[in-house]
Amino acid sequence: MTDHLSFFQSIPPIHNISEITNIEHYYDVPADWHIVITDVRSSTKAIEEGRYRDVNSVAAASITAMLNVAKDVDIPFVFGGDGATVLIPPVFIPDAQRALRGTQILAREQFNLDLRTGIIPVREVLEAKLRIRVARLKVSNNFQQAIFSGGGLAYAEQLLKSNPDKYAPPPSDDTPFADFHGFECRWQEIPSMYDENVTLMVMALVTGTIPSNTVYSDVLAKIDQLYGNSASRAPITVKNLRLAFNPNKLKTEAKVRSGDTSWRTLRQMWINSLKAWFAMRFKIGRWGDYKSILVDSTDSEKFDDTLRMVMSGRVSQREQLRAYLEEQRQAGRLVYGMHISRHALMTCVVFDYFGRQVHFVDGARGGYALAAREMKQQLAELQKGEMTQID
């Protein structure tokens, strides 16, 4: 595990989300690596204005830019709906700074959004006596999901928010440049296979009685009991995927890829989508399997010191899950947030239609951003209660 560039790629993979509670699967990120954090400011307000697709797109674009900086090097990342976290070795810092400035320009000029960005040294997290440990969940042959633990990422996010100027990409004479090759957004919102989609966030509380791994293990076991396995609760399936042909839907990708939303560009995108639909519909070559390849490379279940999931299910299942989580919250074991929607939203990064790709999944109309708001409210109530007890 000493080769910095192959660090993440060399981690032995796990094959099921339930394995995230086993500490033996995690490895310490090298001390000289850096944490890239992006975050759409005032994302909740933008979502309330109906701009949730724009928020998702900017967050996904920031990951795309970092992946293109790293090129063929496998680096760990996680998509958070209104932001992202990416870990990079020091050799990529200059290009990453330039790409982050370019992504900020994209967010501002194409989407009228303010993107906060920062690069925090892993060493600063270690000096605070926290760790950043990463495991690798093999979602498919084409996508390896990074799984984080140790508490270090949350601390890094606090550092950025408390002193954004310190960690922001410094001014430079270099022209800002971000490569968004691979970014795609050509699917309609995906309806639930059942009643609804649940976007879920769960964070275990540190107590002296129950280890956090036990809390997560119990939550995952309860989800399996109520919703079935990952395939049973998957929000994205071959059956509910539909390509988008509406020019307004295609315009989002055009804004990211080139900034050119002219009729000619959108017309060519429409033609390309029609060709893809025809090839998939009539199973021409390998395109007959493309939807299955896509479904197998979605990020609907992940962990970065917080369990994040988008699940499709029945209202009764969600009611039972919320009752269980509320019981656990009242017992002081966790905090959680939920957002309910009829559809899922998918934003894609595709470097090879039959190879390397990832499809970011969020609940429509707010997803992770609004689930996070509920979870933060619970944390605030908890902290207020502790202050009252101290007084």
Backbone torsions as a table, in degrees:
resi	resn	phi	psi	omega
1	MET	NA	23.5	-174.3
2	THR	-94.1	-19.2	179.5
3	ASP	-75.4	111.2	-173.6
4	HIS	-58.4	-44.7	-173.6
5	LEU	-69.8	-28.8	-179.2
6	SER	-101.4	15.0	-175.8
7	PHE	-53.8	-56.6	-175.5
8	PHE	-68.5	-41.5	-177.8
9	GLN	-62.5	-29.2	-176.2
10	SER	-85.7	-4.1	178.8
11	ILE	-72.3	127.8	177.4
12	PRO	-60.0	130.2	-174.4
13	PRO	-79.5	152.5	166.1
14	ILE	-100.3	166.2	-171.2
15	HIS	-125.3	2.0	-179.2
16	ASN	-147.3	141.4	-178.7
17	ILE	-58.7	-27.2	-179.2
18	SER	-65.3	-19.9	-177.5
19	GLU	-78.9	-3.7	-178.4
20	ILE	-66.7	-16.6	-177.6
21	THR	-85.2	-3.3	179.8
22	ASN	-94.5	111.3	-174.4
23	ILE	-66.0	-17.6	-179.2
24	GLU	-67.0	-16.9	-178.5
25	HIS	-85.2	-5.7	-173.6
26	TYR	-101.5	147.3	179.0
27	TYR	-130.8	142.4	-179.8
28	ASP	-70.5	130.7	176.2
29	VAL	-67.5	137.7	179.9
30	PRO	-53.1	141.6	-173.9
31	ALA	-64.7	-24.6	-178.3
32	ASP	-92.9	5.8	174.8
33	TRP	-76.9	172.9	-179.1
34	HIS	-133.0	155.6	-179.0
35	ILE	-107.9	117.5	174.9
36	VAL	-94.1	124.4	179.6
37	ILE	-123.4	131.8	173.3
38	THR	-124.6	147.3	-174.5
39	ASP	-156.0	123.3	177.0
40	VAL	-77.2	114.7	178.2
41	ARG	-68.0	145.7	178.8
42	SER	55.3	37.3	-178.5
43	SER	-65.1	-34.5	-179.3
44	THR	-62.4	-41.5	178.7
45	LYS	-63.6	-43.2	178.8
46	ALA	-62.9	-39.1	179.0
47	ILE	-66.2	-40.7	178.0
48	GLU	-63.2	-24.4	177.0
49	GLU	-85.6	2.6	178.2
50	GLY	87.0	16.4	-174.7
51	ARG	-103.6	33.3	-177.3
52	TYR	-65.1	-32.5	177.4
53	ARG	-65.9	-38.9	177.7
54	ASP	-63.1	-43.8	-179.7
55	VAL	-61.3	-48.4	177.6
56	ASN	-58.4	-42.3	-175.6
57	SER	-65.3	-41.2	179.1
58	VAL	-66.0	-41.6	177.7
59	ALA	-62.0	-45.4	179.3
60	ALA	-66.7	-35.6	178.5
61	ALA	-63.4	-35.0	179.4
62	SER	-66.4	-36.4	175.0
63	ILE	-67.6	-44.1	179.1
64	THR	-55.8	-44.5	-179.8
65	ALA	-61.7	-41.1	179.8
66	MET	-69.0	-39.2	177.9
67	LEU	-63.9	-35.0	178.1
68	ASN	-74.6	-27.6	172.2
69	VAL	-65.0	-44.4	-177.8
70	ALA	-77.9	-15.4	179.9
71	LYS	54.0	-114.0	-173.6
72	ASP	-88.4	1.9	178.8
73	VAL	-83.2	132.0	-178.8
74	ASP	-82.4	111.0	-179.7
75	ILE	-116.8	147.5	-178.9
76	PRO	-81.1	143.1	179.5
77	PHE	-152.9	162.1	174.0
78	VAL	-145.4	137.0	-179.7
79	PHE	-94.9	130.1	-176.4
80	GLY	-113.0	10.0	179.2
81	GLY	94.0	-61.2	178.9
82	ASP	-113.8	16.2	178.8
83	GLY	-175.9	-174.4	-176.6
84	ALA	-156.0	160.6	173.6
85	THR	-130.6	131.3	-179.9
86	VAL	-135.8	136.4	176.5
87	LEU	-105.4	132.6	-175.7
88	ILE	-134.2	148.4	173.0
89	PRO	-75.3	161.6	-172.0
90	PRO	-62.4	-25.3	-177.4
91	VAL	-61.6	-22.9	-176.8
92	PHE	-94.3	-0.2	-173.1
93	ILE	-57.6	-51.0	-177.9
94	PRO	-58.1	-45.1	179.9
95	ASP	-68.7	-34.1	178.7
96	ALA	-65.9	-40.4	177.9
97	GLN	-61.2	-44.2	179.4
98	ARG	-64.3	-40.6	-179.3
99	ALA	-69.0	-35.8	178.5
100	LEU	-66.7	-39.8	176.4
101	ARG	-63.1	-38.9	177.8
102	GLY	-65.6	-36.1	179.4
103	THR	-70.4	-35.2	175.6
104	GLN	-63.1	-39.9	177.5
105	ILE	-63.9	-43.6	176.4
106	LEU	-56.3	-50.0	-178.0
107	ALA	-58.7	-42.5	-176.1
108	ARG	-74.3	-48.1	-171.7
109	GLU	-81.8	-32.9	-176.9
110	GLN	-96.0	-28.2	-174.1
111	PHE	-124.6	-1.8	-178.8
112	ASN	54.7	43.4	178.0
113	LEU	-122.0	149.4	-179.6
114	ASP	-102.3	113.5	-178.0
115	LEU	-102.4	116.6	173.4
116	ARG	-83.4	134.3	179.2
117	THR	-134.0	152.3	177.4
118	GLY	-161.7	156.0	176.1
119	ILE	-125.8	113.6	-175.2
120	ILE	-110.8	126.9	177.8
121	PRO	-64.1	134.9	175.6
122	VAL	-57.3	-34.4	-177.5
123	ARG	-58.6	-34.8	178.6
124	GLU	-65.2	-35.0	177.0
125	VAL	-67.7	-42.6	179.8
126	LEU	-64.4	-36.1	178.6
127	GLU	-66.1	-22.1	176.4
128	ALA	-87.0	10.5	177.8
129	LYS	67.8	28.1	174.1
130	LEU	-113.2	168.7	-178.2
131	ARG	-128.1	155.7	168.9
132	ILE	-124.0	108.7	-178.5
133	ARG	-116.4	145.5	-175.5
134	VAL	-134.0	140.3	171.7
135	ALA	-119.4	170.0	-176.8
136	ARG	-127.0	114.4	178.4
137	LEU	-95.2	117.7	179.3
138	LYS	-80.4	100.5	178.7
139	VAL	-78.5	-40.6	176.1
140	SER	-159.4	177.6	176.2
141	ASN	-64.5	-19.9	-175.4
142	ASN	-100.4	-10.7	-175.1
143	PHE	-146.7	124.8	176.1
144	GLN	-113.3	115.1	-176.8
145	GLN	-84.2	127.6	174.9
146	ALA	-76.5	136.7	178.0
147	ILE	-122.0	125.0	-173.3
148	PHE	-113.8	146.5	173.0
149	SER	-148.1	174.4	176.5
150	GLY	109.7	-12.1	178.1
151	GLY	83.4	-6.6	-173.9
152	GLY	-71.7	-32.9	-178.1
153	LEU	-67.7	-40.8	178.4
154	ALA	-63.1	-38.9	178.1
155	TYR	-65.3	-41.3	178.6
156	ALA	-61.6	-39.3	177.9
157	GLU	-63.7	-38.9	177.3
158	GLN	-64.2	-40.2	178.2
159	LEU	-59.9	-44.3	-178.9
160	LEU	-64.5	-44.4	-177.4
161	LYS	-68.7	-32.9	-178.1
162	SER	-80.8	-24.3	-178.9
163	ASN	-146.5	67.0	-174.2
164	PRO	-61.6	-32.7	-178.5
165	ASP	-66.9	-33.9	-177.8
166	LYS	-63.8	-38.6	-172.0
167	TYR	-104.4	-6.1	179.7
168	ALA	-66.6	150.7	175.4
169	PRO	-55.4	127.1	-175.4
170	PRO	-69.1	155.6	175.4
171	PRO	-58.5	146.4	-177.2
172	SER	-150.6	154.2	175.4
173	ASP	-76.9	-15.7	178.4
174	ASP	-66.8	139.2	177.0
175	THR	-68.1	127.6	177.3
176	PRO	-56.4	136.0	-179.7
177	PHE	-149.5	126.1	174.9
178	ALA	-127.0	131.5	179.4
179	ASP	-97.1	114.8	-178.6
180	PHE	-104.5	20.4	176.7
181	HIS	-57.0	132.2	-179.3
182	GLY	105.6	-21.8	179.5
183	PHE	-67.7	131.5	177.3
184	GLU	-140.9	152.5	-179.3
185	CYS	-154.8	64.6	-171.0
186	ARG	-116.7	22.8	179.5
187	TRP	-114.7	143.6	173.9
188	GLN	-67.7	162.3	170.9
189	GLU	-56.8	139.9	-169.1
190	ILE	-101.3	116.6	-178.0
191	PRO	-70.2	147.8	176.4
192	SER	-62.0	145.5	175.3
193	MET	-74.3	-12.5	-177.7
194	TYR	-124.9	-128.0	-178.8
195	ASP	-85.0	-35.5	-166.3
196	GLU	-163.7	169.1	168.3
197	ASN	-112.7	137.7	177.0
198	VAL	-111.2	120.3	170.8
199	THR	-95.5	119.4	-169.6
200	LEU	-121.7	137.1	170.3
201	MET	-129.8	131.7	179.4
202	VAL	-133.6	130.3	176.1
203	MET	-126.8	121.4	178.2
204	ALA	-70.8	144.9	176.3
205	LEU	-94.9	141.5	-179.6
206	VAL	-77.5	117.0	177.4
207	THR	-130.0	166.9	179.6
208	GLY	-86.5	-0.3	-174.1
209	THR	-110.8	-40.7	-175.5
210	ILE	-122.6	119.8	177.7
211	PRO	-61.7	146.2	-178.5
212	SER	-60.4	-34.7	179.0
213	ASN	-60.9	-34.7	177.8
214	THR	-67.2	-39.2	178.3
215	VAL	-60.8	-49.0	-179.0
216	TYR	-65.5	-38.9	178.6
217	SER	-61.5	-42.2	179.3
218	ASP	-66.0	-40.8	179.8
219	VAL	-64.3	-45.2	-179.8
220	LEU	-64.2	-37.3	177.4
221	ALA	-64.8	-38.7	178.5
222	LYS	-66.8	-40.5	177.8
223	ILE	-63.0	-43.6	177.1
224	ASP	-59.9	-40.4	-179.4
225	GLN	-65.4	-41.3	-175.1
226	LEU	-83.9	-40.8	-171.3
227	TYR	-107.0	-11.4	-172.9
228	GLY	85.8	-170.1	-176.2
229	ASN	-75.9	-178.9	-175.3
230	SER	-58.4	-39.1	-179.6
231	ALA	-66.9	-36.7	-178.0
232	SER	-67.4	-32.8	-175.5
233	ARG	-103.5	6.9	-175.4
234	ALA	-60.7	130.6	179.1
235	PRO	-79.2	-17.6	-179.4
236	ILE	-116.2	122.1	177.7
237	THR	-133.7	163.7	177.5
238	VAL	-59.1	-36.9	-174.9
239	LYS	-69.1	-29.8	-174.0
240	ASN	-106.0	14.3	176.9
241	LEU	-87.7	129.5	176.9
242	ARG	-137.2	129.5	176.7
243	LEU	-68.1	148.7	177.6
244	ALA	-94.1	132.4	175.8
245	PHE	-116.9	-6.2	177.8
246	ASN	-67.5	124.6	-178.5
247	PRO	-55.6	-33.1	179.6
248	ASN	-65.8	-31.5	176.3
249	LYS	-73.8	-39.9	-179.8
250	LEU	-69.7	-24.1	-176.3
251	LYS	-62.4	-31.6	-179.2
252	THR	-60.4	-47.8	178.5
253	GLU	-63.0	-41.1	-179.5
254	ALA	-60.9	-39.5	178.3
255	LYS	-60.3	-43.2	-177.8
256	VAL	-72.6	-47.9	-172.1
257	ARG	-68.1	-41.0	-173.2
258	SER	-142.0	-15.9	-173.5
259	GLY	77.8	0.6	-178.4
260	ASP	-97.7	107.3	179.4
261	THR	-111.3	28.3	179.9
262	SER	-67.0	161.9	179.1
263	TRP	-57.7	-39.8	-177.8
264	ARG	-62.9	-43.0	179.9
265	THR	-65.5	-45.9	-179.4
266	LEU	-65.3	-35.7	178.3
267	ARG	-63.5	-41.9	179.4
268	GLN	-66.4	-38.6	177.0
269	MET	-62.9	-41.6	179.3
270	TRP	-61.6	-43.3	179.1
271	ILE	-63.2	-43.3	179.0
272	ASN	-63.0	-39.5	177.4
273	SER	-65.5	-38.5	178.0
274	LEU	-63.7	-41.3	177.6
275	LYS	-62.2	-42.7	179.6
276	ALA	-64.2	-43.0	178.2
277	TRP	-59.1	-44.9	-179.1
278	PHE	-62.2	-44.3	-178.8
279	ALA	-65.2	-39.1	178.3
280	MET	-72.0	-40.4	-176.9
281	ARG	-64.1	-39.3	-176.2
282	PHE	-106.5	14.9	172.2
283	LYS	52.3	51.6	179.2
284	ILE	-83.0	120.5	-179.3
285	GLY	58.2	-138.2	-178.9
286	ARG	-79.6	-8.8	-177.7
287	TRP	-64.9	-20.3	177.1
288	GLY	-63.9	-22.3	-179.4
289	ASP	-101.8	1.2	-169.6
290	TYR	-62.7	-41.5	-179.2
291	LYS	-60.9	-37.5	177.5
292	SER	-66.0	-40.4	177.2
293	ILE	-61.2	-42.9	179.3
294	LEU	-62.3	-50.8	-177.5
295	VAL	-57.9	-37.4	-178.5
296	ASP	-73.2	-5.8	-177.5
297	SER	-120.4	31.5	178.4
298	THR	-94.4	156.6	-175.3
299	ASP	-110.5	42.4	-172.3
300	SER	-73.6	-11.0	178.7
301	GLU	-136.9	121.2	-175.0
302	LYS	-155.7	175.5	-175.5
303	PHE	-152.0	129.2	173.8
304	ASP	-142.2	62.8	-169.9
305	ASP	68.2	-0.9	171.3
306	THR	-139.3	131.7	175.7
307	LEU	-75.6	127.3	-178.9
308	ARG	-126.5	126.3	-177.8
309	MET	-146.7	146.0	167.7
310	VAL	-119.5	120.9	-173.5
311	MET	-128.0	146.0	174.9
312	SER	-102.9	134.0	-178.1
313	GLY	-170.9	-169.1	-179.6
314	ARG	-92.6	157.4	176.5
315	VAL	-58.8	-42.2	-178.4
316	SER	-62.3	-35.8	177.9
317	GLN	-65.7	-44.2	179.8
318	ARG	-64.2	-39.5	179.3
319	GLU	-62.8	-41.1	177.3
320	GLN	-67.1	-38.9	179.2
321	LEU	-65.8	-43.7	179.6
322	ARG	-63.7	-39.4	178.5
323	ALA	-60.9	-42.1	178.4
324	TYR	-64.8	-47.5	-178.6
325	LEU	-64.6	-36.8	178.8
326	GLU	-66.4	-38.2	176.1
327	GLU	-61.2	-43.2	179.4
328	GLN	-68.7	-34.7	177.8
329	ARG	-66.5	-44.2	179.7
330	GLN	-63.1	-26.9	177.8
331	ALA	-82.8	-1.1	176.6
332	GLY	79.5	21.7	-176.3
333	ARG	-96.6	-24.1	-174.7
334	LEU	-161.4	167.4	165.6
335	VAL	-126.6	157.8	-175.0
336	TYR	-151.7	164.9	172.9
337	GLY	-142.8	145.2	179.4
338	MET	-132.2	145.1	169.7
339	HIS	-134.2	134.8	-176.0
340	ILE	-111.5	134.6	177.4
341	SER	-149.6	164.1	177.8
342	ARG	-86.0	-19.2	-174.1
343	HIS	-130.6	160.8	169.6
344	ALA	-109.5	154.2	178.7
345	LEU	-114.6	134.7	-177.5
346	MET	-126.7	130.5	176.7
347	THR	-124.2	133.4	-165.7
348	CYS	-117.7	147.9	168.2
349	VAL	-124.0	111.3	-173.9
350	VAL	-125.0	108.4	175.7
351	PHE	-91.3	-23.5	179.5
352	ASP	-150.3	118.5	-176.4
353	TYR	-58.9	-23.9	179.9
354	PHE	-120.2	24.0	-179.8
355	GLY	-149.0	-127.2	-172.4
356	ARG	-61.5	122.5	-179.5
357	GLN	-167.7	160.2	172.5
358	VAL	-148.2	142.2	-178.1
359	HIS	-122.7	108.9	-176.1
360	PHE	-79.0	129.6	-175.6
361	VAL	-114.5	135.0	175.6
362	ASP	-142.5	157.2	173.4
363	GLY	-72.1	140.3	178.7
364	ALA	-65.7	154.2	174.5
365	ARG	62.9	32.3	170.6
366	GLY	135.1	-38.9	172.8
367	GLY	37.7	-121.1	-174.8
368	TYR	-61.7	-37.1	-177.7
369	ALA	-61.8	-41.8	-179.1
370	LEU	-80.9	-30.1	172.7
371	ALA	-63.9	-39.8	178.5
372	ALA	-63.7	-35.7	179.2
373	ARG	-62.0	-43.3	178.2
374	GLU	-64.3	-42.1	-178.9
375	MET	-64.5	-39.6	178.5
376	LYS	-66.5	-34.6	176.3
377	GLN	-63.8	-40.2	177.7
378	GLN	-64.8	-40.6	177.5
379	LEU	-63.2	-41.2	179.8
380	ALA	-64.1	-41.2	177.5
381	GLU	-62.8	-39.7	179.9
382	LEU	-64.9	-45.2	-179.6
383	GLN	-66.4	-37.4	177.8
384	LYS	-64.6	-39.6	177.6
385	GLY	-63.8	-39.7	178.1
386	GLU	-65.3	-39.5	178.1
387	MET	-63.2	-40.4	179.9
388	THR	-62.9	-41.5	179.1
389	GLN	-63.5	-39.3	179.3
390	ILE	-65.6	-42.6	179.0
391	ASP	-61.2	NA	NA
